[in-house]
Amino acid sequence: MKKKKTIRLHRLLIALLLFTHCTTSKQDNTVTDIDGYEYRTITIGKQIWMAENLRVTRYRNGDTIPNITDTTAWSTCTSGAYCNYNNDASHSTGYGRLYNWHAINDSRKIAPAGWHIPTDEEIASLEAWLENNPAAAGKINTNGLGGYRFGSGGTYHTMGFNGYWWSASRSFEMYDWSPRLFTGFVDVQRNKEAVTYGLAVRCIKD
Amino acid sequence: MIRWLWIITLWFLAACNEREMQAPLATAVANNITEQATALPEALADHIKTNFSQWHVVEKNDYSKTWWSFYDSSYNPCWARTDINDDQLADYALWLKKDNQLRLVICTGTASHSFANYTVNDLNVPFNEKEHNLAAGIAVAPPAQIDVAYPRIQSLILKSNGFALMELEERTRIYYWENGNLQTFYTK
């Protein structure tokens, strides 16, 4: 009788152990923004990146980021804004949305909690890593080559072939013909007008 | 009995952990595929055959030793692929050869999976197939502001992709799309 009780107790303990192990050890390979959009994540070297371009339409505190479709309004905008390539929201599913510099630099933060816009040092580190691991370029440019919006004139270009993302002070870019990562197409420190370019966003984990 | 139960449990836990560790690796392998075009699509090859009878795309061994002293052998100067007119269809620039004649052709993709041709007529690049003396290549010119001091001060704001003509290490022309037509920007 006592032996049966002991076995039952051990069975219970084992069931509990298995249950807690399975619920706590599952690795979280996604991140969700304030709008509820879920993004896959990938590990590149020692960094954890979003594997998809950002689609969020609100800052971290819930404030709305305006969607500017008009070309003149986009070119002259002095606050955070986003747009969809060719003003077609269906593109956001595959390629995310394009944001101006003001949205990136806003203190309300565009990145989900626990994530941030990559710093120039983190981009340099990614660039170096890709040079040694060119086959991994697909991790970044798959679903990433969503083109850009030209600052002066607000026209859209290069979707499907070129990808441009904001870093802390400039852009980093990839082309479908190269596994290399390039930087400096847009540099807000060198060119004040660059703040009106619309580029994609890939966040990196804090 | 109890000992066996615990052994089996621990074995399960270890196996479970291993699976968790392998899952991200599997994702990484799937994501590793970088889709860079390494061969011309069949539709374009057929298009060239039909529209440029007896002409063939040049090959890497048509290039001179001097050319390859400037470039890594992984670079393909024979043709380039990008979208120059923002229609999200691939466009190609190719060097075609026939005997000792050379021709630069730009083929823009169309929605009907065909191509429209533009032959560049203002080039005079020496070529002798037997001598393997080709020294001009094609590359993609991504969007940028291109400033030139000679032969006169001028700038091109290239908003979409273009094709660059490389004469050895020098980028001498940019072919780009504007106002519904192929345009040339001379950088030399």
Interface residues (C-beta under 8 A of the other chain):
Chain A: T6 I7 H10 R11 I14 L17 L18 H21 C22 S25 K26 Q27 N29 R40 I42 T43 A51 P134 A135 A136 A137 G138 K139 N141 T142 Y148 F150 T155 Y156 H157 T158 M159 G160 F161 N162 E173 Y175 D176 W177 S178 P179 F182 F185
Chain B: M1 I2 L5 W6 T9 F12 L13 C16 N17 E20 A23 P24 T27 A28 N31 N32 I33 T34 E35 Q36 A37 A80 R81 T82 D83 D86 Q88 A90 V140 P142 P143 A144 K159 S160 N161
